[in-house]
């Protein structure tokens, strides 16, 4: 699930040890369920706990009332989950800070549901016959339902051309992503048609600016890619 983690998560579990520092943050985590408890309060109300673990650490959720009833079916050891929510302060009791879950999805269904395609951004000066052959071979070996877009950029002229392949549709998987990374920057085309470059988060982590946003403007996208058609 390396691709899913890079594409959708914004917070590793080890950062959740200090929720006060993340107050107000829209938080997305991925991980495997490593422990589950289904319990009952002294007043007879059901509640539950489950722990999510990723490569950095783990975090335990405690769910009561409607939240427990809504998400208890996802509380199974060994399941891989994608969890979205907000770090917020309770309005009752001691007003503790908590990770309030907004949605839970199975991680193995995430790419299929939310990713419509991949975008590859390539320097026009790096394009050669060997690259074209390699990209075409990868497309033929990984046929599927996702779209493929190419962004050819010329750093010297500050120009970029966007192209859409009509002949090839691909199946997104981690081995394919790893091979594409040898030739291009990787972006994901969301279910809303927007392109988000995975390098955006990497630059943000280093404190650098990244203002460029992909577009699918019909006046700018060509019908057929020149390189992969």
N, C-alpha and C positions, 0 to 999 in steps of 0.2 A: 504493500500500500504506500510505497514511497511517493508515487505521483499524487495520490489523494491527499497525503499529508502536506506536500508542498503546495498543492493547488488550493486547498480549502482551510487548513488550520492556521491560526495566527498566534496560538499560545501553547507552549509545551507544558506538561503537567508540573514540572518543577517550579514554574513561576506562580502556581496557584498556592504555594505555601504562604504567600503574603497577599491575601485578597485586598487588604486596605490599599495597597499600592496600585491595584487595578480597578479601584472603585469607578463605576460608570462605564467600564469598557465592554464593548460587544465582543464576546469571547467564543472562539471555536476551537474545540479540541478533538483529537482522534486517539483511540486506544483500544486495548483489549480488556474485557471485564475479567478481573482476577479473583474477586470474592463477592458474595451476595448474602444478605441477611433479610429474611422476611419476618417481621416481629409484630407485636401488639403492645400498645401502651397500657398503662394501669387502668385506664377507663375503657379498654376494649377496642380502641381504634387501631386499625392496621397501619404500619409504616414499614419502611425498608431502607437498607443501606447497600450500596454497591461501590466497588473500587475500580477505577479506570487506570490503566498503566500504559505509558508509552516509553520511548527510548530514554527519556530524561528522568522519569520518576512516576509517581502515582498520586491520585486524588480520590477522596471518598465523598460520595454524595449521600445525604440523608433526605429521604422524601416522605412527606406526610400528606394526608388528605387526598385532594384531587390529583396532585402531582404524582403521588404513589400509584393511584389507580390508573393514571394515564400512561405511565412509563414502566410499570412493573413487568410487562411482557418482554421488555428489552433486558431485564436483569437476569442474564444467563451467563454463567462462567464460560469463557472461551469465545464469546461473541465480540466481534470488532465493531465499534460504534463511532459515529460522528455526532458530537453534541454541540449545540449552539445555545447560547444564553447570555445573560448580562450579570456583571458583578455589581450587586446593589446592597443597600442597607435595609434590613428588616424594619417594618413600621410597627412592630409589636415586641413585647418582652424587652430584652437587653439591647435591641436594635443592632444586632450583630451584622457583619458584612457576610453575604453568602453568594454563591454561584447559583443564580436562578435560571433553571433550564427552560428554554423556549421550545426546543425541538430535539428529537433523537432519531437518527436514521442508521441503517446498517451500512457500514463502510464499503462493503463489496458491491452495493447498489448505487453508490454515490456518483461515480463517474458517468454511469449510464443514464442517470436521471438528470444530472446537472450540466454535463459537458456535451455540447453539440458538435464540437470539433476542435482541432488543433491548429495553431498558427505557428509558422516558422519564419523567423526574421533572419535574413542572410545578407551579408555584405556582397554587393554585386562584384566586387573585386576578388572575392574568394570563389566565385562560380567557375567550375571547369567541367570537362566531360566526365571525369571520375566522380565528382559530386552528383551530377545529374543522374548517372547510371546507378549510383548507390541509393539515392532517394527513391528513384523509380522502383528499384528492387525491393526496398522496404515496404513501399505501398502495395506492391503485388503480393508480398508475403503476409501482410496484415490487413486484408480486406475486411471491411465492416460497414457500419452505418454512420460514422462520424465524418464530418466535412474536413477538408484540408485547405488551408489558406497559406499563401506565401507573401511575405513582405520583403521585397528587394530594396535595400538601402544603399545609397551612395553617400558615404560620410564626407567626401570632399565637396560635393555640390549641395549637401543637406537636402537630398531628395529621397523620396520613398515611393515605390509603386506597389500596389496591393493587387494580388491575383488570386482567383478562386479556381481550384481544380474541379472540373466536372466529370472527368473520366475516373478519378479515384476517390473512393471513400474508405476510411480506415477504421480498424479496431484499436482503440486506445488501450495500451498495456505498458507496464513498466519496462520490459525489454525494448519496446519500440521507442519509448521516450529516451532511454539511455543512448540508443543509436542516433536518434535525431539530434541529441545534444552535441554530438561530435561535429555537426555541421551548422547548427543554427541556435539562436535563442528560441525558447519555447514559450508559447502563450496558449491560453485556453479560451475557447469560444463558449461563452455561457449560454444558458437556456434563453437568455434575453437577447442574444446575438452580439453581445459586447466582447471585446478581446481584452484579456488581462494578462500581462506579461509576468511570468513567474519571477523575473529578475527585479520586479518592482519591490517585492518584499526584501530581497537581498540588499538592494541599495538603501532601503529605509533602515535596515539594521545597522548599516555603516554610517547613517546620518547624511547620506547624499540625496540630492533631489532627483526626482524622476517624474517629469511632467507629461511625457508622451503617452497618449492613449490611443489604442487601436480603433479603427472605425470600419463599418461595413457599408459606407455610403454607396448607393447604387450608381452614383455618377463617377465613382472612383474605382470600383471593383471591376476587373475585366471578366468576361465570360469564361475564358479558358486560360489557364496558366501556360506561359511559353515553355517553362522547364518541365512541368509535369502535366501532361494532358492526356 
